[in-house]
């Protein structure tokens, strides 16, 4: 569990955000409280896992680079402590110091007794599943299919099937590993035919989807029984332990990969992608990623790349939010599909809104701000590295939907505003959005140019999105 914290981008983001400073003490205290809560949950597990560093340690701290990882972490921790102390936030000093200790502790571990609770023990991460009591396959997720005693690595498991345990150790593909199940069939997404959804799995479709080089995508979510989503902050929902989300990517009608993220008891999320076999009957976890997977130009990301985007949000989930779900069902005939209205009706939100939300403005403005919300705000938000580097927040805020578009945080940060940060080769444009002039607008230039250090988005796409280009051009030209 402590390695989840060490390798979890939220912990890293806590240090980074403290180093760069936050706008006010309230936001700072919120991150400190989140961090300290994790440290409190961590303590009972230190001794139990001391002699059996789980695979996630090896993925982030192989022996050749372990000292560098620990040193990097301690450097940022020291800087975080200094910043926190200046702001008078004392409680977090202990937690920040412990993070450095944990870094050295984890990386200095080599022993792995055969009866340890790591991969290859009684289960792949805990007595009830791959993430502990309420993890994958745990009681809260509705069964013991993917990580309990009869699952991967269990006593009555896969009968020694190498594929069912291949992802739990370093391989020729690389050092990265996962503690999630190694087979997609063990994650609870499908019934035995690998096409029919399992009970409790619900499709959803964000109204402003992320562009991934024209790949066709499907998305699903499963909440543990008798739980609700904490919707106190309507912009940043908090999901119950045991929540799982999957996203499938297909090319030319053939499934190439399916990604899974699952929330652990620590509050951390485990992430991995599964590459579909040629016969489409099973998919295997590929924690080290695959380039040009299955004979296509589609790249399956490794677990670190997954975290680069998901770790930029407070609770790691992308595309499943109040605003994104404020739409009619993508398939009117599918009563299992979740929209915001259906979540309200099913009483699955702790603080439900009165009705779904609508983005104001003209169709051109709706398309533009919806596009940057869905494709840019996972980094360009107050918790993300894009914001830390530039101060640019491109997310739509529920509280702003009642006002004019010109008062959107994203609008104020873009129109006639100079770029806040340059890296490497400086682009010609130095103003983010120049009214009536896409060609001299930094936003447009960075979007249109691929392969440069300053190109946007920086990862996840290699091809230009025609719909995005149209939306950006139309909005900038509308400002004349």
N, C-alpha and C positions, 0 to 999 in steps of 0.2 A: 504493500500500500504506500509506503514512504517513497518508493520510486515513482509512483504515479504523480506524487506531489513534485518530486524533483524534476521529472520530465514534462510535467504539465505546463502548458503555455500560460495558464492563468497565474501560476506562481511566478513565472518569469515576467509576465506582464505587471505583476504587483511591484517587483523590483524596478523594472524599467519605468513604469509610470511614476514611481516615487523619485527616481533619479531626475526625470524631466520636470517633475512638479505638476500638481493638479490645480484646477482653477480655484477651488475653495476647499475649506477644511471638511465640509460635509461629505463631499465626494471622496476625499482622502480617507476619512474615517470609515466610510463604507468598505473600501478596499482592504483597509487594515483589519476590520472585523471579519471579513471573508477569509483573509489569510490566517488570522489567529484561530479561527474556528477549525480550519484544516489542520493546523499544527496540533490542536488539542485532540482531534480525532486520530492523528497520526501516532501519538505517543504509545498507546498500548500495543502497537504492532511492531515497534522497533526491534524488541528482543526476539519476537517470534520469527521475523524474517532476516535477522542479522546474519545467520549462517547459510542462507539460501537466497542469494540475490536472484529475483525472478528475471525472466528474459528481458523485460523492459530496461533493466539496468544494463544488460549487455548491448542493447540497441543504442542506448544513449552514452554509455560509458564503457566501450571496449578498452582493454588494458592499455592499448597504445595511445589513447586519447583521454583516458579517465582523468588524469591530473589536470589537463587543460580544461575539461568540463567543470571540474570542481573549482579551479582557479577563476574561471570566468564567472561562475555563480557567486563565489565569495566576493569578487570585485564589485559586482552589481549590488550584492547584499550590503556591503560596507557603504556604498554610495546611497543606497536606500535608507540605511540607518541615519546617515548624516542629514538627509533631507527631512526625514520624519522628525528627528530631534529638533530641527529648526522650527518646525511647525507645531511643536509641543505635543505630538502624539506619542506618548511614552509607552503605552501598552504594547505597541507593535514591536518595540525594540527587542523584546525577548523572542518573539516569533521570527523576526528577521534574522537574529543571530542563530536561532535553531536551524534555519534553512541552510546556512553555511555548514553547520555541523553535520546535518543530514547529507549534504553533498559529499563531504569527505568520507562519512560513514559508509554510504552506499558504494562509492567507487573503490573503497579499500577492501571490499568483500570478495573473497575468492571461493570459499567453501560452499558446497551444495550437497548436504547429506541426502541420501535417497528417500528418507521419510519426511522431507521438508514439504511445506504446503505449496511450493512452486509448481512449475509445469512438470508433469510426470508423477506427481504425488497422488493423494486421494482424489483430487480433481484438478482442473486447470485454473484454479484460483480461489477455491473456497469450498466449504462443505456443501453448499447449495448451488454453486454455479461458478462461472468463470470470473465473477466479480465479487464473490462473497455471498452473504446470506440473501441479498436481494439483487444479485447480479444476473448475468445471463443464465437463464434456466433456474433461477432461485425461486423461492416461494412466491415472491411478489410479482414475478414475471409469468407465473402461470404454469410452472412445471419444472421438470429436471431434465429437459431434453438436451440442453447445450452446456453442460458443465457440471452436472451433478454426478452422483456415483455411477450412473450408467451412460455417461457421455465421454467426451474426449479425455483420455488419460484416466478414466475411472476403472473400477474393478470389473464391471461388466460392459466395458465400452465397445470400441469399434473392432475388437478382435485382432488388434495389432495392425490395423490398416495404417501404413506409413503416412498416407495423405492426411489422416485425421490428427496427426501430431506434428506434421512437418513444419508448421509455422511457429512452433514454440521454441525452436532452437535456430542458431545461425546456420546458414546453408551456403551453397555455392552462389546463390543469388545475392547474398549480402549478409550483413550483421544484424539488420533490423528484424525484430520479432514482434509477436503479439500474444497476449494472454486470452484473447477472444477465441472462439472455436475456429478450427482450421478449415472446416467445411461449412458452406452456406446452409446446407440442409440442417445443421445443428443450431442455427441461430433463432429459429422460431418464426421465420418469415413465411415459409410455404408448408403445405401438406406434402405427403409423400411424392406426389406427381411433379413437384417443383414448378408448378404453374398456378395451382389453386392456393389462395392466401389462407394462412392459418387463422383460427378463431382469434379475435381480438386485435388483428392487424387491420389498420384503416388507411386507405389511400388519401392523399391530399395533393393539392396543386396550387402553388403560390401564384398570385395574379401578376407578379413582376419577376419572372424566372431568371435565373443566372444563365448566361450564354456559355456553352461549352462546345464550341466549334461544330455546331449543328447536330450534336448527338441528341437522339430522342431519349427522354428521361421519364421515369416513373418514380414516385416517392410514396413511402409508407411510414406509419408510426404505430407503436404499441406502448400503451401506458400500463403499469402494473394495476392489478385489480384493486378497486376501492381507493383509488388515489385521485387527486386533482392537480391541475397545473396552477401554480401560484401566479396569478395575474394581477397582483397588487400594483406592479409597475407594468402598465399596458404596453410599453415599448420593449420591455425586457422580461419576458416570462421566465419563471424558474420551474424546472421540470422535476418530478419525483424520481427518487433513486429507482433504478431498474428500467427507466424509459429507454426505448430503442427506436432508432430511425434508420431507414434504409433508402438508398437511392440507386436506381438502375440506369445504366447507360447502354444504349443500343445503337448499332450502325447497320443501315440497310436491313432493318428488321431482325437483326441477330443480336442477342444479348452478349455484351463484351465484359462488363463488370457490374458488380453491385457493391456499394459501400455501406458499411454499418458503423454507427456510433452508439455507444451504450453508457449510461450514467452509472457510476460506481458509488459506494457508500461514502467515500471521501468527498464526493462532489465532483471529482474528476471524471472525464469521459475517456473511454477507450475507443480507438478508431482503427479500422482496417478495411481494405478493399478486397473483394473476391473476384477472381477472373474465371469466367465461364469456360467450361471445357467444350471441345468442338461438338460433342453430341448434345450439348445443352441440358444434360441431366444432372449436373453438379457444377459447383464453382469452388475454387480453392483460394484460401487466403494468400495474398501476395504482399506481405508487409514491406518488402523492398521495392514494390512497384514493378511495372512492366512498360517498356517503351514500344510503341507501335503494336499494341496487343492484338492478338488473334488475327494477324495479317491486315490490320487497319492502321490508320494514322493516329488512332486514339491512344493516349498515354494513360496508364493506370498509375495514380500517385502512390508514393510510399507513405508510411504512417507519419513521418515528419511533415511531409507536404500537406497532408490532410489537416494536421494541427495548425499549419500556418494560417489557414482561413478560419477554421472553426474556433481556434483559440483566441480569436480577436473579439468574440462576443462574450459577455459576462457568463452565460450558461451554454455557450458553444453551439447552440442550434441555429441553423440558417434556414430561412424560407418558411418556417412554421411559426407565425406570429399573428397578432391581432390584425395588423394591416394586410399582411400577405394573404390571410384567409378571408378577408372581407370581399367575398365574391360568390357568385352562384356556383354550384357544383360543376366541375368539368364534365362529368357524366351524370346527367339528370336521372338516369335509370339506376345508378349505383347508390343505394341507401346507406352503404357503409362509409362513403367518402366523408371526410370531415372538413367542414367549413367553420367559420367563426359562429355563424348562426346555429349550426348543429352542435357545436361545443356548448353554447349557451343553453340550448334546449335540453342537452343531456346533463346539465349541471356539472360540467367538468372543469369549470374555472372557479377559483376561490372568490374573485371579485369580477363578476361578469359585467360587461357593458350593456347598455340598454339595447343597442343594435349595432350591426356592422358599420364600418367607417367608410367614408368616401373622400377621395383626394379632390380638393377644389381646383378651380381654374379651368382653362380651355383644354380641349383634347390634346393640343400640342404640349401644354405645360404638364398635364397629367402623364403623358407618355414619357417626357423627359425626366421628370422627378421620380417617376416610378422606375425608370430604367436605371438611373444612378443609385437609387435605393437598393434595388435588387442585385446590382453588379459591382457596386463600389463601397457600399456602407459597411460591409463586413470588415473592412480595414479602416475606412474613413468614418469612424465613430469615436466617441470620447474614450472608449476603452481600447481602441485599436492602434497599431503602430502607424497607420497612415495618418491618423490624427496627431499622434505624438510628434511626427516629423514635420507636418505641415499646418496643423491647426485647422484642417478642413474636415468638416462633418457633413457627409452627404446623405444621412439618413432622414427619412420623413418621420416627424414626431406626431404622435396622436394629439397632443395638446395644441399643436399648431394648425390642425386641419380645419379649425373654425375661422382662422384668419385668412388674410389675403396671401397669395403666393409670394408676393414681394417681401413678406415677413418670414418666410421659411428660413431656417438656419442654413440650409443648403444654398438658397438663392443669395443670401447675404454674404456667404463665403465664396461665391463664384463670380458674380457679375461685377465687372470693373475692379476686381481684386487682384493684386499682384501674386504671383506664385510664392509660396512660403518656404520652399526647400528645393534645391537642385542637387543632383547627384551625378557626377561624371560629366558627360558631354552635355553642355547647356543647350536646350532647344531654343529656337529663334524667338518663340512667343514667351513673353514674360508676364502677361496678364491672363488670368484663368479663363474668363469669358469676356470677349470684346463684343458688345452689341452689334449685330449685323455683319460680323466678320469671323466666320468659323476658321478660316485659314490662319489668322493671327491670334487665335484663342489657344492658350496652352492646353486646356482640357481637350479640345478637338485634336490638336497636334499629337498629344500623347496617346490618345485613343486610336488615331489612324495609323500611327507608326509602330511596327512590331520589331522586336529584336534589339531594342535599345535599352540602356540601363534605366532610362526615364519613361519607357513605354508603360501604358496602363491598359488593362490590369497587368501586374508584373508576372503572375503565374496563372495556370489553369486554362490558358487559351493561346493558340498560335495563329488563328485566323480572324480576320475582321468580321464583325457582326453587322450585316447590312441593315438590320432593323435598328440597331443601336446608332449607326451612322445617320440614318434618316431622322431619328428622334433628336439627336444632338444638333444636327444642321438645322432642323426646323425650329427648334427652340432658340438658337442663337440668332437666326435670321428674323425671328418674330420680335426681337428686341430692338429692331431699327426704329 
